[in-house]
Amino acid sequence: MTVTKPKLLIVEDDQGLQAQLKWAYEDFEVVIAGDRASAIAALRADEPAVVTLDLGLPPDPDGTTEGFAVLNEIMALKPDTKVIVATGHGARESALNAIECGAYDFYQKPVDIEQLGLIVRRALNLHRIEAENRALAERAGDENTVLGGLITAAPEMVRVARTIERVANANVSVMLLGASGTGKELLAKGLHQVSDRKSGAFVAINCAAIPENLLESELFGHEKGAFTGAVKTTEGKIELANGGTLFLDEVGDIPLPLQVKLLRFLQERQIERVGGRKAIDVDTRIVCATHQDLEAMIADGRFREDLFYRLAEVVVKIPSLAERPGDAALLAKAFLKRFAREMNPQISGFSPDALAAIDAWGWPGNVRELENRVKRAVIMADGKLVTAGDLDLQQGGEDDPDVLNLKSARERADRKVIRHALARSEGNISSTARLLGISRPTLYDLLKQYGLQA
C-alpha cells in the first residue's frame, strides 16, 4: 500500500539552503519556492500542511516586506496552514510580528536542522488534529440535520420535523404557526423536498410584502389588457406551482375579497386569471404560514373561518429558538462556518465567552437574529475567534419566577445545561462530561434519567 507523504513547502531563495532542507525532510513531499509568486502558486496547487518561510525574499532580500506579503497571502488563502518563519539574529521583533499575523512558530538562522525538524513535525501534528476535529464537527453537524437541511438537536424541533415528514405525501394543506424568524419557509421547503411533489416547483410568496391591489394578479395571474400596464398574459404563483408546492407566507395579510377567491381555488382546484373568462385546472399543494393569531382575526371578522379550516387541515406549531435548548450554539457554528468561508476565511470559531453569551441570550428575533448577528460578527471580527463583543451580546440571566417547585426547577436546569453542553461539544460524551465536571458514567445515567440522546 502506498503511503501518502505530507506536503511541506519551503520558501527560501538560497539554493544551497534549499538543497539542505530538502535533503533533511525525506518523510515529506517537499516543494521549493524562491519568491512570492512561486510560493503562492505552490500553495494553491499543492496545499501544503506546513510552510517554512524566509522573511528575506527577493526583491527585498535584506528586508522583510516580501516575506510578510507571502505570510499575509497564505493566511488569507489557507488560514489553517502552519507557517514557520525564519529570522536572523536580533530579529525577534519581526518574529513576534509574524506570530501576530498568524504564523505558527519561528526559527533562527543559521538553521539548526534538528531543531527545525522538531518544530515542523509538531506543526504537522497540530494540523492533523485540527483537520480531524473539523471532520468530526462536520459529521456531528450531519447527525443534527433533519428534514433535508434543518439543523437541530432539540426534541421539540425534531418532533416538528417528524410531523412534517409524516404529512408530506398526504393530500392536505399545512399551516405553519410560529414567530417571525423561526424558519417557516425553510420548513415549507423541507416539506416540499420530502414529498412526492419534489420534482415540481416550489414557489414562495410573502402576502404581507405585496400591495393589496397587486396581490390578486401575483397569485392568480392576469390576461393581456386586464388592466393598465398588463401588456402580456402572465401566469400567477398558483399556476407556476402547478404540480408542486405554493408557500403562502403571512397568509393572515390576505384581504377579505381575495380570501373568497383563494377559498374557491381550494374547493374546486381551478383558477381564473384577472381579466380572464376561462377556468384553468391547477394541481398545486398549499403550505401557508403566519405569526398572527388567526382565531382572533376570525372573531374580529378579518379572516374567513371556512378558509382557515381549508388551509389548516394540519397545523404545525414551531417553537421559538429560546424553546430549543442547545440549538442556538449548533446553528451559530453552522452560520459561522458558512460566512467565514464566504467573507473572512481567517475566522476559525467562537471564543468561550461568545458561546456562553449565545447560550444565555433570549433570541427575541429567533434564528434570523442569530444569523444576522453571526454574519456581522464574522465581517467585523479582528481575531481568529468571534467574541461576545463581536456579537454585541449583553448577557442577562434573570431567574424564571414561574418555576416554584424545587425538584422541577432542578430537573429543568439539568436538562438545559446538559443539552447546551452536548451542543457545545458536538455530541462527544467525553467532552460533554468534562464541560459539566462529571464522570462519563454519571453523564450516561443523567442522559438515561432525562431521556436525552448524545
C-alpha positions as CSV (number, residue, x, y, z in Angstrom):
1,M,0.0,0.0,0.0
2,T,1.3,3.4,-1.0
3,V,1.6,5.9,2.0
4,T,1.0,9.5,1.0
5,K,3.6,11.8,2.4
6,P,2.6,15.1,4.0
7,K,3.5,18.2,1.9
8,L,6.0,20.7,3.1
9,L,6.5,24.0,1.2
10,I,10.0,25.6,1.7
11,V,10.1,29.3,0.7
12,E,13.8,30.1,0.6
13,D,15.9,31.9,-2.1
14,D,19.3,30.5,-1.0
15,Q,19.8,27.5,-3.3
16,G,22.3,25.8,-1.0
17,L,19.9,26.0,1.9
18,Q,17.1,24.8,-0.4
19,A,19.0,21.6,-1.1
20,Q,20.0,21.1,2.6
21,L,16.4,21.5,3.8
22,K,15.0,19.2,1.0
23,W,17.5,16.5,1.9
24,A,16.6,16.8,5.6
25,Y,12.9,16.1,5.1
26,E,12.7,12.7,3.4
27,D,9.5,11.9,5.2
28,F,7.8,14.8,3.5
29,E,6.9,15.6,-0.1
30,V,8.9,18.8,-0.3
31,V,8.0,21.7,-2.6
32,I,10.6,24.5,-3.1
33,A,9.8,28.2,-3.9
34,G,12.3,31.0,-4.2
35,D,10.0,34.1,-4.4
36,R,6.5,35.3,-3.6
37,A,4.8,34.4,-6.9
38,S,6.1,30.8,-6.9
39,A,5.3,30.4,-3.2
40,I,1.6,31.4,-3.7
41,A,1.4,29.2,-6.9
42,A,2.7,26.2,-4.9
43,L,0.3,27.0,-2.0
44,R,-2.7,26.9,-4.4
45,A,-1.5,23.8,-6.3
46,D,-0.1,21.6,-3.5
47,E,-2.0,22.9,-0.4
48,P,0.9,22.0,2.0
49,A,0.1,21.4,5.6
50,V,3.3,23.2,6.8
51,V,5.4,26.0,5.3
52,T,8.8,27.2,6.3
53,L,9.2,30.8,5.2
54,D,12.3,33.0,5.0
55,L,11.2,36.6,5.5
56,G,14.0,37.9,3.4
57,L,12.9,37.2,-0.2
58,P,13.7,39.0,-3.5
59,P,13.4,41.7,-4.5
60,D,13.9,42.7,-0.8
61,P,16.3,40.0,0.4
62,D,17.7,42.3,3.2
63,G,14.3,43.3,4.4
64,T,11.0,41.6,5.4
65,T,8.4,43.2,3.2
66,E,8.2,40.3,0.7
67,G,8.2,37.7,3.4
68,F,5.3,39.4,5.3
69,A,3.5,39.7,2.0
70,V,3.8,36.0,1.5
71,L,2.7,35.3,5.0
72,N,-0.4,37.5,4.7
73,E,-1.4,35.9,1.4
74,I,-1.1,32.4,2.9
75,M,-3.2,33.4,5.9
76,A,-5.9,34.8,3.6
77,L,-5.9,31.8,1.2
78,K,-5.3,28.9,3.6
79,P,-5.6,30.1,7.2
80,D,-5.2,26.5,8.6
81,T,-1.7,26.2,7.1
82,K,1.1,26.1,9.7
83,V,3.7,28.7,8.7
84,I,7.2,28.7,10.4
85,V,9.2,31.8,9.7
86,A,13.0,32.2,9.6
87,T,14.6,35.1,11.3
88,G,18.2,36.3,11.7
89,H,19.9,37.2,14.9
90,G,18.4,40.2,16.6
91,A,15.2,40.0,14.6
92,R,13.0,38.9,17.4
93,E,10.6,41.8,16.7
94,S,10.0,40.5,13.2
95,A,9.3,37.0,14.6
96,L,6.8,38.3,17.1
97,N,5.1,40.4,14.4
98,A,4.9,37.3,12.2
99,I,3.2,35.4,15.1
100,E,0.7,38.2,15.4
101,C,0.0,37.9,11.6
102,G,-0.9,34.2,12.0
103,A,2.5,32.3,11.8
104,Y,2.6,29.2,13.9
105,D,6.3,29.5,15.1
106,F,9.7,30.8,14.1
107,Y,13.3,29.6,14.0
108,Q,16.6,31.5,13.8
109,K,19.3,31.4,11.2
110,P,21.8,29.9,10.8
111,V,19.4,26.8,10.7
112,D,19.7,24.0,13.2
113,I,18.2,21.2,11.1
114,E,17.3,19.0,14.1
115,Q,15.6,21.8,16.0
116,L,13.7,23.0,12.9
117,G,12.6,19.4,12.3
118,L,11.0,19.2,15.7
119,I,9.1,22.4,15.0
120,V,7.9,21.2,11.6
121,R,6.7,17.8,13.0
122,R,4.9,19.5,15.9
123,A,3.2,21.8,13.4
124,L,2.2,18.9,11.2
125,N,0.8,17.0,14.2
126,L,-1.3,20.1,15.2
127,H,-2.5,20.5,11.6
128,R,-3.7,16.8,11.5
129,I,-5.5,17.2,14.9
130,E,-7.3,20.3,13.7
131,A,-8.3,18.6,10.4
132,E,-9.7,15.6,12.3
133,N,-11.6,17.9,14.6
134,R,-13.1,19.8,11.6
135,A,-14.1,16.4,10.1
136,L,-15.7,15.3,13.3
137,A,-17.6,18.6,13.6
138,E,-18.9,18.2,10.1
139,R,-20.1,14.7,10.8
140,A,-21.7,15.8,14.0
141,G,-23.5,18.6,12.0
142,D,-24.8,16.0,9.6
143,E,-26.2,13.9,12.5
144,N,-28.0,17.1,13.8
145,T,-29.7,17.7,10.4
146,V,-33.3,16.7,9.8
147,L,-35.8,17.3,7.0
148,G,-33.1,17.7,4.4
149,G,-31.3,20.7,5.9
150,L,-32.8,21.8,9.3
151,I,-30.1,21.9,12.0
152,T,-31.4,20.9,15.4
153,A,-30.7,18.7,18.4
154,A,-33.8,19.9,20.4
155,P,-36.5,17.2,20.8
156,E,-39.1,20.0,20.3
157,M,-37.9,20.8,16.8
158,V,-37.2,17.1,15.9
159,R,-40.9,16.4,16.6
160,V,-41.9,19.2,14.3
161,A,-39.7,17.8,11.5
162,R,-41.1,14.3,12.1
163,T,-44.6,15.6,11.9
164,I,-43.9,17.4,8.6
165,E,-42.3,14.2,7.2
166,R,-45.4,12.2,8.1
167,V,-47.8,14.6,6.3
168,A,-45.5,15.4,3.3
169,N,-47.2,12.9,1.0
170,A,-50.7,13.3,2.3
171,N,-53.0,15.4,0.1
172,V,-53.6,18.0,2.8
173,S,-52.9,21.7,3.3
174,V,-50.4,22.5,6.0
175,M,-50.3,25.6,8.2
176,L,-47.1,26.5,10.0
177,L,-47.6,28.7,13.1
178,G,-44.6,30.4,14.7
179,A,-43.0,33.7,15.5
180,S,-41.0,35.7,12.8
181,G,-37.6,34.2,12.2
182,T,-38.3,30.7,13.3
183,G,-37.7,29.2,9.9
184,K,-41.2,28.7,8.5
185,E,-40.0,29.0,4.9
186,L,-37.2,26.5,5.5
187,L,-39.7,24.0,6.9
188,A,-42.0,24.6,3.9
189,K,-39.1,23.8,1.6
190,G,-38.3,20.8,3.6
191,L,-41.8,19.5,3.3
192,H,-41.7,20.0,-0.5
193,Q,-38.4,18.2,-0.8
194,V,-39.6,15.1,1.0
195,S,-42.9,15.0,-0.7
196,D,-43.9,13.2,-3.9
197,R,-44.1,16.7,-5.4
198,K,-40.4,17.4,-5.1
199,S,-39.9,17.2,-8.9
200,G,-42.3,20.1,-9.3
201,A,-41.7,23.8,-8.5
202,F,-41.5,25.3,-5.0
203,V,-42.9,28.8,-5.2
204,A,-43.0,31.2,-2.3
205,I,-44.8,34.5,-1.9
206,N,-45.0,36.9,1.1
207,C,-48.5,38.1,1.2
208,A,-47.6,41.0,3.5
209,A,-44.9,42.4,1.2
210,I,-47.2,42.9,-1.8
211,P,-49.8,45.8,-2.1
212,E,-53.4,44.7,-1.9
213,N,-54.2,45.9,-5.5
214,L,-51.3,43.7,-6.9
215,L,-51.7,40.6,-4.8
216,E,-54.6,39.1,-6.8
217,S,-52.6,39.4,-10.0
218,E,-49.5,37.9,-8.2
219,L,-51.5,34.9,-7.0
220,F,-53.8,34.2,-10.0
221,G,-52.1,35.9,-12.9
222,H,-53.7,38.1,-15.5
223,E,-54.7,38.3,-19.1
224,K,-53.2,40.8,-21.6
225,G,-55.1,44.0,-21.3
226,A,-56.8,43.2,-18.0
227,F,-55.6,46.5,-16.5
228,T,-53.3,49.4,-17.4
229,G,-49.8,48.0,-17.8
230,A,-50.9,44.4,-18.5
231,V,-49.1,44.2,-21.8
232,K,-48.9,40.4,-21.9
233,T,-50.6,37.4,-20.3
234,T,-48.9,36.4,-17.1
235,E,-49.2,33.2,-15.0
236,G,-49.7,33.7,-11.3
237,K,-47.9,32.0,-8.4
238,I,-50.6,29.4,-8.0
239,E,-50.3,28.4,-11.7
240,L,-46.5,28.5,-11.6
241,A,-46.5,26.0,-8.8
242,N,-48.7,23.5,-10.7
243,G,-47.5,20.0,-9.8
244,G,-45.5,21.4,-6.9
245,T,-46.0,23.5,-3.8
246,L,-47.0,27.1,-3.2
247,F,-45.9,28.6,0.1
248,L,-48.1,31.5,1.3
249,D,-46.1,33.3,3.9
250,E,-48.1,35.7,6.2
251,V,-51.4,34.4,4.9
252,G,-53.2,36.5,7.5
253,D,-52.5,39.6,5.5
254,I,-54.6,38.4,2.5
255,P,-57.5,40.9,2.2
256,L,-61.1,39.5,2.6
257,P,-62.2,39.8,-1.0
258,L,-59.2,37.8,-2.1
259,Q,-59.8,35.2,0.6
260,V,-63.0,34.3,-1.2
261,K,-61.2,33.7,-4.4
262,L,-58.5,31.6,-2.7
263,L,-61.2,29.5,-0.9
264,R,-62.8,28.8,-4.3
265,F,-59.5,27.6,-5.7
266,L,-59.0,25.3,-2.7
267,Q,-62.5,23.9,-3.1
268,E,-62.5,23.5,-6.9
269,R,-58.8,23.3,-7.8
270,Q,-59.4,25.8,-10.6
271,I,-58.4,29.4,-11.1
272,E,-59.4,32.3,-13.3
273,R,-56.7,34.9,-14.2
274,V,-57.6,38.5,-13.7
275,G,-59.5,39.6,-16.8
276,G,-60.0,36.0,-17.9
277,R,-63.1,34.0,-18.6
278,K,-61.6,30.6,-18.7
279,A,-61.3,28.2,-15.7
280,I,-57.8,26.6,-15.5
281,D,-57.3,23.3,-13.7
282,V,-54.3,23.6,-11.3
283,D,-52.8,20.9,-9.1
284,T,-51.0,22.9,-6.5
285,R,-50.4,22.0,-2.9
286,I,-50.7,24.9,-0.5
287,V,-48.5,25.3,2.6
288,C,-49.1,28.5,4.5
289,A,-47.6,30.3,7.5
290,T,-48.3,33.2,9.8
291,H,-47.2,34.6,13.1
292,Q,-50.7,36.2,13.7
293,D,-53.5,34.8,15.8
294,L,-55.9,33.7,13.1
295,E,-58.6,32.6,15.5
296,A,-58.7,36.1,17.0
297,M,-58.8,37.5,13.4
298,I,-61.8,35.2,12.7
299,A,-63.6,36.5,15.8
300,D,-62.9,40.1,14.6
301,G,-64.2,39.3,11.1
302,R,-60.8,39.9,9.5
303,F,-60.3,36.3,8.4
304,R,-62.8,33.8,7.0
305,E,-63.4,30.8,9.2
306,D,-64.1,28.5,6.2
307,L,-60.8,29.5,4.6
308,F,-59.0,28.8,7.8
309,Y,-60.2,25.2,8.0
310,R,-59.3,24.7,4.4
311,L,-55.7,26.0,5.0
312,A,-55.3,24.4,8.4
313,E,-56.0,20.7,7.7
314,V,-52.8,20.1,9.5
315,V,-51.4,22.7,11.9
316,V,-47.7,22.6,12.9
317,K,-46.6,24.9,15.7
318,I,-42.9,25.9,15.5
319,P,-41.1,26.6,18.8
320,S,-39.0,29.7,19.2
321,L,-35.3,29.5,19.3
322,A,-35.4,30.1,23.1
323,E,-37.6,26.9,23.4
324,R,-34.9,24.8,21.6
325,P,-32.2,24.2,24.1
326,G,-28.7,23.9,22.6
327,D,-29.8,24.8,19.1
328,A,-28.5,28.4,19.2
329,A,-24.9,27.1,19.6
330,L,-25.4,24.5,16.8
331,L,-26.9,27.0,14.4
332,A,-24.3,29.6,15.3
333,K,-21.5,27.2,14.4
334,A,-23.1,26.4,11.1
335,F,-23.6,30.0,10.2
336,L,-20.1,30.9,11.2
337,K,-18.7,28.1,9.0
338,R,-20.6,29.4,6.0
339,F,-20.0,33.1,6.4
340,A,-16.3,32.6,7.3
341,R,-15.8,30.6,4.1
342,E,-17.5,33.3,2.0
343,M,-16.3,36.5,3.7
344,N,-13.5,36.0,6.3
345,P,-11.5,32.7,6.0
346,Q,-9.3,33.6,8.9
347,I,-12.2,33.1,11.4
348,S,-12.0,29.6,12.9
349,G,-14.6,29.6,15.6
350,F,-16.2,31.2,18.7
351,S,-14.4,32.2,21.9
352,P,-15.7,30.6,25.1
353,D,-17.3,33.9,26.2
354,A,-19.2,34.1,22.8
355,L,-20.6,30.5,23.2
356,A,-21.7,31.4,26.8
357,A,-23.4,34.5,25.5
358,I,-25.1,32.6,22.7
359,D,-26.4,30.1,25.2
360,A,-27.6,32.8,27.6
361,W,-29.3,35.1,25.1
362,G,-33.1,35.0,24.7
363,W,-33.1,35.4,20.9
364,P,-36.3,37.5,20.5
365,G,-35.6,37.6,16.8
366,N,-35.1,33.9,16.7
367,V,-33.0,32.2,14.0
368,R,-33.0,35.3,11.8
369,E,-31.5,37.4,14.6
370,L,-28.8,34.7,15.3
371,E,-27.9,34.5,11.6
372,N,-27.6,38.3,11.3
373,R,-25.5,38.6,14.4
374,V,-23.1,35.9,13.3
375,K,-22.8,37.3,9.8
376,R,-22.0,40.8,11.1
377,A,-19.5,39.4,13.7
378,V,-17.7,37.4,11.1
379,I,-17.2,40.5,9.0
380,M,-16.2,42.7,11.9
381,A,-14.0,40.4,14.0
382,D,-10.3,41.2,14.2
383,G,-9.0,37.9,15.6
384,K,-9.4,34.3,14.6
385,L,-12.2,33.8,17.1
386,V,-15.5,35.6,17.3
387,T,-16.1,37.0,20.7
388,A,-19.2,38.0,22.7
389,G,-18.3,41.6,21.9
390,D,-18.2,40.9,18.2
391,L,-21.7,39.5,18.5
392,D,-22.8,42.6,20.5
393,L,-24.5,40.4,23.2
394,Q,-25.1,41.5,26.7
395,Q,-25.7,38.6,29.0
396,G,-28.9,38.6,31.0
397,G,-29.8,35.7,33.3
398,E,-32.9,36.5,35.3
399,D,-34.5,33.7,37.2
400,D,-37.8,32.3,36.0
401,P,-40.4,33.4,38.6
402,D,-42.9,30.9,37.4
403,V,-41.0,27.8,38.5
404,L,-41.5,27.4,42.2
405,N,-41.2,23.6,42.6
406,L,-37.6,23.0,43.6
407,K,-37.4,19.5,42.1
408,S,-38.9,20.6,38.8
409,A,-36.6,23.6,38.6
410,R,-33.6,21.4,39.2
411,E,-34.6,18.9,36.6
412,R,-35.3,21.6,34.1
413,A,-32.0,23.3,34.8
414,D,-30.2,19.9,34.5
415,R,-31.8,19.2,31.1
416,K,-30.9,22.7,29.8
417,V,-27.3,22.6,30.9
418,I,-26.8,19.0,29.6
419,R,-28.3,19.9,26.2
420,H,-26.1,23.0,26.0
421,A,-23.0,21.0,26.9
422,L,-23.9,18.4,24.3
423,A,-24.3,21.1,21.6
424,R,-21.1,22.8,22.6
425,S,-19.1,19.6,22.4
426,E,-20.8,18.4,19.2
427,G,-22.3,15.4,21.0
428,N,-19.0,14.0,22.2
429,I,-19.6,12.2,25.5
430,S,-16.1,12.7,26.9
431,S,-16.0,16.4,26.1
432,T,-19.5,16.9,27.5
433,A,-18.6,15.2,30.7
434,R,-15.5,17.4,31.1
435,L,-17.6,20.6,30.4
436,L,-20.1,19.5,33.1
437,G,-17.4,18.5,35.6
438,I,-18.8,14.9,35.9
439,S,-17.7,11.4,35.0
440,R,-18.8,9.6,31.9
441,P,-20.8,7.0,33.8
442,T,-22.6,9.9,35.7
443,L,-23.4,11.6,32.4
444,Y,-24.8,8.4,30.9
445,D,-27.0,8.0,34.0
446,L,-28.3,11.5,33.6
447,L,-28.9,11.1,29.8
448,K,-31.0,7.9,30.6
449,Q,-32.8,9.6,33.5
450,Y,-33.9,12.6,31.4
451,G,-34.4,10.7,28.2
452,L,-31.8,12.7,26.3
453,Q,-29.6,11.5,23.5
454,A,-26.0,12.4,22.7
